[in-house]
Amino acid sequence: MLTHPTLDQLHQLGLYGMAKAFGEAETTDEAAALTHPEWLALLLDREITYRHDKKLTARLSYARLRQQALVEDVDYRAARGLDRALFQKLVTGDWIDAHDSLIICGPTGVGKSWLACALGHKACRDNRSVLYQRVPKLFGDLALARGDGRYARIVRALGGVQLLILDDWGLEPLDAQARHEDQDPFEPAEAPRKKGTRIAKGVGPFLQFSLFLFPSDPPNGTIVKRLSTVRGECKGICKVC
């Protein structure tokens, strides 16, 4: 059977969604009942859906979220003290566009990482760039990167996303190397960032434009104040208990 020349042309133009819809429509009797505008609308709708899904897959792959979580699956009936009104406000993502920061804190096992990943997934669906990092591994990678020339590239990657999620912050005290001014763990936050926000989960502080997760209330008010004034202000602390 010869390949339909229209399919070849659609593939040559990179219109793979339209090509797939065209091929499927050709095999159904319903296609004959469509008017020309309806036929074109069908092809365009499938192309838009194809491109959106492709971009979403790429964003989720880059984000490397720790858990497959959706904001639609949040159970507000669970006894963990989650403020429903506050969380639903966070879901809109306005705080990300405003370059504000967010802390999620609470004891181990209440679902801080899951909630952060749910917000990250929603941000990806809203066409925002997201990156998830565990702070202990990130600090280790930064230390190694200083020696092999990758440091600047890693910092650019951290600063290039609209939402940076920092998990497991403050699980253990910073060592002498991490405290050294040349090994300043807040340096990525202080670099000029016009696009990003962060989320963090852990025991410690948070960086600007991020989501941070803490096992308990942020322990050091001075650190929190410093972080909150790096590129703006801390929009709020979402406690789960």
C-alpha positions in Angstrom: 0.0 0.0 0.0 1.4 3.4 -1.0 2.0 6.0 1.7 -0.4 8.9 1.5 1.6 11.9 0.1 -0.1 14.2 2.6 1.3 12.1 5.5 4.8 12.5 4.0 4.4 16.2 3.8 3.1 16.5 7.4 6.1 14.5 8.7 8.5 16.6 6.6 7.0 19.7 8.3 7.3 18.2 11.7 3.5 18.1 12.2 3.5 14.6 13.8 0.4 15.2 15.8 -1.5 16.2 12.7 -0.1 13.3 10.7 -1.2 10.8 13.4 -4.7 12.3 13.5 -4.9 12.3 9.7 -4.0 8.7 9.5 -6.5 7.7 12.1 -9.3 9.8 10.6 -8.7 8.2 7.2 -9.6 4.8 8.6 -12.9 5.9 10.1 -16.3 6.6 8.4 -16.9 9.6 10.6 -14.2 11.6 8.8 -16.4 11.8 5.7 -19.1 13.6 7.7 -16.7 16.4 8.7 -16.8 19.7 7.0 -13.5 21.2 5.9 -13.3 23.6 8.9 -14.1 20.7 11.2 -11.4 18.5 9.6 -8.8 21.3 10.0 -9.9 22.0 13.6 -9.5 18.3 14.4 -6.0 18.1 13.0 -4.9 21.4 14.7 -6.3 20.2 18.1 -4.3 17.0 17.8 -1.2 18.8 16.9 -1.5 21.2 19.8 -2.1 18.2 22.2 0.9 16.3 20.8 3.2 19.3 21.3 1.9 20.0 24.8 2.3 16.4 25.8 5.9 16.3 24.4 6.9 19.4 26.2 5.4 18.2 29.5 7.2 14.9 29.2 10.5 16.7 28.6 9.9 19.1 31.6 9.0 16.2 33.9 12.1 14.3 32.8 14.3 17.3 33.5 12.6 17.9 36.9 13.5 14.4 38.2 10.7 14.6 40.8 11.2 12.1 43.6 7.6 11.0 43.6 4.7 10.7 41.2 2.3 13.1 42.9 -0.6 15.2 41.7 -2.2 18.1 43.5 -5.6 16.6 42.6 -4.8 13.6 44.8 -4.0 15.5 48.0 -6.1 14.0 50.8 -7.1 17.0 53.0 -8.9 14.6 55.4 -5.6 13.1 56.6 -4.7 14.2 60.1 -1.6 16.3 59.3 -2.7 19.8 59.8 -2.5 20.9 56.2 -4.2 24.2 55.5 -6.4 23.5 52.6 -7.0 27.1 51.6 -3.3 27.9 51.7 -2.3 24.9 49.7 -4.9 25.5 47.0 -3.6 29.0 46.7 -0.1 27.7 46.3 -1.4 25.4 43.5 -2.2 28.4 41.3 1.6 29.1 41.1 1.2 32.9 41.5 4.0 32.8 44.1 6.3 31.3 41.5 5.6 34.0 39.0 6.2 36.6 41.8 9.6 34.9 42.6 8.6 34.2 46.2 9.9 31.4 48.3 8.1 28.7 50.2 9.0 26.4 53.2 7.2 23.2 53.9 8.0 21.9 57.3 6.8 19.1 59.6 7.8 15.8 61.2 9.1 12.9 59.2 6.4 10.9 57.4 3.7 13.4 57.0 4.3 13.8 53.2 6.3 16.9 52.8 8.2 15.5 49.8 5.0 14.3 48.3 3.4 17.7 48.6 6.4 19.4 47.1 6.5 17.0 44.2 2.8 17.6 43.6 3.4 21.3 43.4 6.4 20.7 41.1 4.3 18.5 38.8 1.6 21.1 38.6 4.2 23.7 37.8 5.4 21.5 34.9 1.9 21.2 33.7 1.6 25.0 33.8 4.6 25.2 31.4 7.1 26.2 34.1 10.6 24.7 34.4 11.3 22.7 37.5 14.2 20.9 39.1 14.2 18.7 42.2 17.4 18.3 44.3 18.3 16.6 47.6 20.4 19.1 49.5 22.9 16.5 50.9 23.7 15.2 47.4 23.6 18.7 45.9 26.3 20.0 48.4 28.4 16.9 47.7 28.1 17.5 43.9 29.0 21.2 44.3 32.1 20.3 46.3 33.3 17.8 43.7 32.3 20.2 40.9 34.8 22.8 42.2 37.6 20.4 41.4 36.6 19.2 38.0 35.3 22.4 36.4 31.6 21.7 36.5 30.7 24.2 39.3 29.6 27.0 37.1 27.5 24.7 34.9 25.7 23.3 37.9 25.0 26.7 39.4 23.6 27.9 36.0 21.3 24.9 36.0 20.1 25.7 39.5 19.5 29.3 38.6 17.9 28.6 35.2 14.7 27.0 36.4 11.5 28.7 37.5 11.0 26.4 40.4 13.8 24.7 42.3 12.8 22.2 44.9 15.4 21.5 47.7 14.6 18.5 49.7 16.1 17.1 53.0 17.7 20.4 54.0 19.3 20.4 57.4 19.3 16.7 58.1 22.8 17.0 59.4 25.1 20.0 60.3 27.1 21.6 57.5 30.8 20.5 57.7 33.7 23.0 57.6 34.0 22.8 53.9 30.4 23.7 53.3 30.7 26.6 55.8 33.7 28.1 54.1 32.9 31.3 52.2 34.3 29.8 49.0 32.0 26.9 49.5 29.0 29.0 50.5 25.9 26.9 50.1 23.8 30.0 49.5 25.9 31.2 46.6 23.5 29.7 43.9 20.7 31.7 45.5 22.6 35.0 45.5 23.5 34.8 41.8 21.2 36.9 39.6 18.0 35.0 39.0 15.2 36.5 37.0 13.3 33.3 36.3 13.3 31.1 39.4 11.5 30.2 42.6 12.4 27.5 45.1 10.7 24.9 47.4 12.6 23.1 50.1 11.9 20.2 52.5 14.2 19.3 55.4 15.2 20.6 58.8 16.9 23.7 57.8 16.5 27.0 55.8 15.5 27.8 52.3 16.8 29.7 49.3 15.0 32.4 47.4 12.8 31.4 44.5 12.6 27.9 45.9 10.4 25.4 47.7 12.2 24.0 50.8 11.1 21.1 53.0 12.1 20.8 56.7 11.4 18.0 59.2 10.6 20.7 61.8 10.2 24.4 62.1 13.2 26.2 60.6 15.8 26.2 63.4 17.7 29.3 62.7 15.9 32.6 62.4 19.0 34.4 61.2 19.5 31.9 58.4 15.9 32.1 57.4 16.0 35.9 57.4 19.1 35.8 55.2 17.5 33.5 52.8 14.3 35.4 52.7 16.1 38.6 51.7 18.4 37.2 49.0 16.0 37.9 46.1 12.7 38.9 47.7 10.7 37.6 50.6 9.4 34.3 52.0 5.8 34.2 51.0 4.9 31.8 53.7 5.5 28.6 55.6 3.3 25.7 55.0 3.3 23.5 58.1 2.2 19.8 58.1 2.0 18.0 61.4 
